[in-house]
Amino acid sequence: MRIKNIYALCLALCGLAIAAACSDEENDHLIPTPKFEIIQSTNIDLSAKGGEATIEFISEGAEIKASVDANWCRIKEITDKKVTVTVDVNAGYPSRTAAIILSDGQTNRKVAVLQQGAVWIYNQNETKLFVRDIAGDVFVETSGTFPIELDIPESAKQWIAGEVTDTGFKLSVQENTTDSRRTASFKAKMNNREVEYTVIQCSVTDYMGRWNGETQVIGEDFGISGLFSLAGTTVEESKTEGEYLITVPMDMLAEGLTMELTAVYDKGEFVVTTPLAQPISTSGMSGYLIAADQGGGLYLSADIALVPSIKNGVVTLTYDDAGLFFVIGFFKGSSYQGYPILFPTFTMQKSLK
């Protein structure tokens, strides 16, 4: 009888042990896991200039540790609420990424760092700068993530000065009195990158040769009105020292006919002084170059300037802003007879390259 009681007691104890074990297994999921969460976006975006960024988190468990997989991003500080990282300047063109891993010993959280590449915007077609032979300023537009510096050689500083502006940089060029083209190169720099610019300052000799372009011609008495080509126009030194001859084909009037303009080159402009006799005549009248204004006034004696402007290696000669333009009028002796042929627009072009 006693043996049965002992046996029953053992069975009861075993049952209790098994029940307790089962109960522990069933309640394992009720044991609270320490909370660890990132409380911000899982990505950090930074400009190429770099700087600091923070990752905020909630942690109710063990101490948080952090690591990063790039040498340009470093852990600066870890507190119980945030991790602070420092990011170096990105002087390269491409953007780059890094991964920051935060861990409480049980759970890992990943935060991506995206850093933009450095930006430098400039016009590749404007790295060769043709300028006139007069003193003046040239403005070049360029912008970038970082400040631009100009590196001008000492030899070029004799006639070029550079200054960085809000929109790029300015070059101040002195007058070219050498009677020949001169050239200088310098560098614009942004961090470890550089762009070479070349300044080519023209002289009057660059304007010699053949030109193209077009002119508006209005000759009501001859039934002429429209835009006509100036192809084949030439500029050359005259036999008279200090003067230049501009010969303009006038095939729109008659084949082989030309207009001849004698000019002096003064302060970077070709100045034509009227009246000038022309190789054209009709009905016993001789043609002369005179001047007119936009209001219809005619002038026997006037100075008409053709001013060069240069863009992308092409020089353009056109009227200045005084408002006067060429007219061929007809005379008998010194008496003006009329029959005007007007040239209200006159634009010559030539490549300098």
C-alpha positions in Angstrom: 0.0 0.0 0.0 2.8 2.3 0.9 4.5 1.5 -2.4 1.4 2.5 -4.4 1.3 5.8 -2.5 4.9 6.6 -3.3 4.3 5.6 -6.9 1.3 7.9 -7.1 3.2 10.7 -5.6 6.0 10.4 -8.2 3.5 10.4 -11.0 1.9 13.6 -9.6 5.3 15.3 -9.3 6.2 14.4 -12.8 2.9 15.7 -14.1 3.4 19.0 -12.3 6.9 19.3 -13.8 5.6 18.6 -17.3 2.8 21.0 -16.9 5.1 23.7 -15.7 7.5 23.1 -18.6 4.6 23.3 -21.1 3.3 26.4 -19.4 6.8 28.1 -19.8 7.0 27.2 -23.5 3.5 28.6 -24.1 4.3 31.9 -22.4 7.7 32.4 -23.9 6.2 34.9 -26.4 4.9 37.0 -23.6 8.4 38.0 -22.5 8.8 41.6 -23.7 11.5 42.3 -26.4 13.4 45.6 -25.9 12.1 48.2 -28.3 14.6 49.6 -30.9 13.3 51.7 -33.8 14.6 54.5 -36.1 12.2 57.4 -35.8 13.1 59.2 -39.0 13.5 58.5 -42.7 15.8 55.7 -43.4 17.7 57.8 -45.9 19.9 60.9 -45.4 20.5 63.2 -48.4 23.5 65.6 -48.3 24.9 68.1 -50.8 28.4 67.8 -52.1 29.6 70.3 -49.5 29.2 67.6 -46.8 28.6 68.4 -43.2 26.8 66.7 -40.3 23.7 64.6 -40.1 21.8 62.9 -37.2 19.9 59.6 -36.9 17.3 59.7 -34.1 16.1 56.4 -32.6 14.2 54.9 -29.6 15.9 52.3 -27.6 14.7 50.6 -24.5 17.3 47.9 -24.4 21.0 47.6 -24.5 23.5 50.3 -25.6 23.3 51.2 -29.3 26.4 50.8 -31.4 26.9 52.2 -34.9 29.3 51.5 -37.8 29.6 52.8 -41.4 31.0 51.2 -44.5 32.7 54.3 -46.2 35.7 56.3 -45.1 34.2 59.6 -46.2 31.4 59.2 -43.6 32.3 58.8 -40.0 30.5 58.3 -36.6 31.0 61.4 -34.5 28.9 60.7 -31.5 26.4 58.2 -30.1 23.9 59.2 -27.3 20.9 57.4 -25.9 18.7 59.1 -28.5 20.7 59.8 -31.6 23.8 59.1 -33.7 25.7 62.0 -35.3 27.8 61.4 -38.4 30.1 63.7 -40.3 30.4 63.6 -44.1 33.4 64.9 -46.1 33.2 67.2 -49.1 32.5 65.3 -52.3 34.7 67.1 -54.9 33.9 64.5 -57.6 31.2 64.6 -60.3 29.4 61.3 -59.3 27.1 61.0 -56.3 28.0 58.4 -53.7 26.3 56.3 -51.0 27.2 54.8 -47.7 25.4 52.5 -45.2 25.2 53.2 -41.4 24.3 50.1 -39.3 22.8 50.7 -35.9 22.6 47.7 -33.5 21.3 47.0 -30.0 23.0 43.6 -30.0 19.8 41.8 -31.1 18.4 43.9 -33.9 20.2 45.8 -36.7 18.8 48.9 -38.4 20.2 50.3 -41.6 20.3 54.0 -42.7 21.5 55.0 -46.2 23.5 58.1 -46.8 23.3 59.7 -50.2 25.7 62.5 -51.1 25.4 64.5 -54.3 28.3 65.1 -56.6 29.9 68.5 -57.1 28.3 70.5 -59.9 30.1 72.9 -62.2 28.0 74.5 -65.0 29.9 76.3 -67.8 29.6 76.7 -71.6 32.2 74.6 -73.4 31.7 76.8 -76.4 32.8 79.8 -74.5 36.2 78.6 -73.3 37.8 80.4 -76.3 37.0 84.1 -76.0 37.6 86.5 -78.9 37.6 90.1 -77.8 37.9 93.4 -79.6 41.1 95.5 -79.5 39.6 98.2 -77.4 39.7 98.2 -73.6 36.6 96.6 -72.1 35.0 94.0 -69.9 34.0 90.5 -70.8 31.5 88.6 -68.6 31.6 84.8 -68.5 28.7 82.9 -66.9 29.5 79.9 -64.9 28.2 78.4 -61.6 29.1 75.6 -59.3 28.7 73.9 -55.9 31.9 75.5 -54.7 33.5 78.9 -55.3 35.5 79.5 -58.5 39.1 80.7 -58.5 40.9 82.3 -61.4 44.6 81.5 -62.1 45.9 84.1 -64.5 49.6 83.8 -65.5 51.8 86.9 -64.7 52.5 87.4 -68.3 48.8 87.7 -69.1 48.2 90.1 -66.2 49.9 92.8 -68.2 46.7 93.2 -70.2 44.1 91.0 -68.5 42.6 91.2 -65.0 40.0 88.7 -63.6 37.3 89.0 -61.0 34.9 86.4 -59.7 31.2 87.6 -59.7 27.9 86.2 -58.5 27.2 84.8 -62.0 30.7 83.7 -63.0 33.6 85.9 -63.6 34.6 89.2 -65.3 37.7 89.8 -67.4 38.9 93.4 -67.8 41.0 93.7 -71.0 43.3 96.6 -71.9 43.5 98.1 -75.3 45.6 96.3 -77.9 48.0 98.7 -79.4 50.3 96.1 -80.9 48.7 96.1 -84.3 48.6 92.3 -84.1 46.5 89.6 -82.4 47.5 88.6 -78.9 46.6 85.5 -77.0 46.7 84.4 -73.3 45.4 81.3 -71.5 44.3 81.0 -67.9 42.5 78.5 -65.7 39.3 78.6 -63.7 39.4 76.2 -60.8 36.8 74.6 -58.5 38.4 72.3 -55.9 40.4 69.7 -57.8 38.9 70.5 -61.2 39.9 73.1 -63.7 38.9 74.5 -67.1 41.3 76.3 -69.4 40.1 79.5 -71.1 41.9 81.3 -73.9 41.5 85.0 -74.6 42.2 86.1 -78.1 42.3 89.9 -78.5 42.0 90.9 -82.1 43.5 93.8 -84.0 42.4 95.5 -87.2 44.3 93.0 -89.3 41.8 90.3 -88.1 39.1 92.3 -90.0 40.8 92.1 -93.3 39.5 89.7 -95.9 36.2 88.4 -97.2 32.9 88.8 -95.4 29.3 87.6 -95.6 26.1 89.1 -94.3 23.1 90.9 -95.6 21.6 94.3 -96.1 18.2 95.7 -96.5 17.9 97.7 -99.7 15.1 100.1 -100.6 15.2 101.8 -104.0 11.6 102.6 -105.0 12.7 104.4 -108.2 14.5 101.3 -109.3 11.9 98.8 -108.1 14.2 97.3 -105.5 13.1 96.3 -102.0 14.2 93.5 -99.7 17.1 91.8 -98.0 20.2 91.0 -100.1 23.4 89.1 -99.5 26.7 90.8 -98.8 28.7 87.7 -99.7 31.9 88.6 -101.3 32.3 91.9 -99.4 36.0 92.6 -98.8 37.9 94.8 -96.3 41.5 95.7 -97.2 44.1 98.4 -96.5 43.8 101.3 -98.8 46.7 102.8 -100.7 46.3 105.8 -98.5 48.0 105.2 -95.1 45.5 104.8 -92.2 42.5 104.2 -94.5 40.7 101.0 -95.4 38.5 100.2 -98.4 35.3 98.2 -97.9 34.0 97.0 -101.3 30.4 95.8 -101.3 28.9 93.9 -104.3 25.8 95.6 -105.6 24.6 92.8 -107.9 21.0 93.6 -106.8 21.3 96.8 -108.8 23.4 95.6 -111.7 25.8 92.7 -112.2 29.4 93.7 -111.4 28.4 96.9 -109.7 30.0 97.7 -106.3 29.7 100.2 -103.5 33.0 101.5 -102.3 33.4 102.7 -98.7 36.6 104.5 -97.6 36.9 104.2 -93.8 39.4 105.0 -91.0 39.8 102.7 -88.1 39.3 104.7 -84.9 38.8 103.5 -81.4 37.9 100.0 -82.6 35.3 101.2 -85.2 35.4 101.7 -89.0 34.2 105.3 -89.6 32.9 106.2 -93.1 32.7 109.9 -93.8 30.3 111.1 -96.5 29.9 112.2 -99.2 31.8 109.5 -101.2 31.7 109.3 -105.0 30.4 105.9 -106.1 31.1 104.0 -109.4 27.5 104.2 -110.4 25.6 106.7 -112.7 22.3 106.9 -114.5 20.8 109.4 -116.9 23.7 111.8 -116.6 23.6 111.7 -112.8 26.5 110.5 -110.6 26.0 108.4 -107.5 27.3 109.5 -104.1 27.2 107.9 -100.7 25.4 110.1 -98.3 23.6 109.5 -95.0 20.0 109.3 -93.7 18.4 108.8 -90.3 15.4 106.7 -89.3 13.2 109.7 -89.5 13.8 110.2 -93.2 16.3 113.1 -93.0 19.2 113.1 -95.5 22.7 114.4 -94.7 25.4 115.2 -97.2 28.2 115.3 -94.7 28.1 112.8 -91.9 30.2 110.1 -90.1 28.7 106.6 -90.1 30.4 104.0 -87.9 30.5 100.3 -88.4 31.1 98.7 -85.0 32.5 95.2 -84.5 31.0 92.8 -82.0 32.3 89.3 -81.4 30.5 86.2 -80.3 31.6 82.6 -80.5 34.5 83.5 -82.8 32.4 85.4 -85.3 32.8 89.1 -85.7 29.9 91.2 -86.9 30.1 94.7 -88.3 27.0 96.8 -88.2 25.8 100.4 -87.7 26.4 102.1 -84.3 23.5 103.4 -82.3 23.7 106.9 -83.7 20.8 106.0 -86.1 22.5 107.0 -89.4 22.7 104.6 -92.3 24.1 104.5 -95.9 22.2 106.0 -98.8 23.3 106.3 -102.4 21.9 109.5 -103.8 22.3 111.0 -107.3 23.7 114.4 -108.2 24.2 116.6 -111.2 27.3 118.6 -110.3 26.6 119.7 -106.7 22.8 119.5 -107.1 21.0 116.6 -105.5 18.6 115.0 -107.8 17.0 112.4 -105.6 16.5 108.7 -106.6 17.8 107.5 -103.2 18.8 103.9 -102.6 18.6 103.2 -98.9 20.5 100.7 -96.8 18.7 100.9 -93.4 20.2 97.7 -92.1 23.8 96.6 -93.0 25.4 93.6 -91.3 28.7 92.0 -92.2 30.0 88.8 -90.7 33.3 87.0 -90.7 34.8 84.0 -88.8 37.9 84.8 -86.7 38.8 81.1 -86.1 
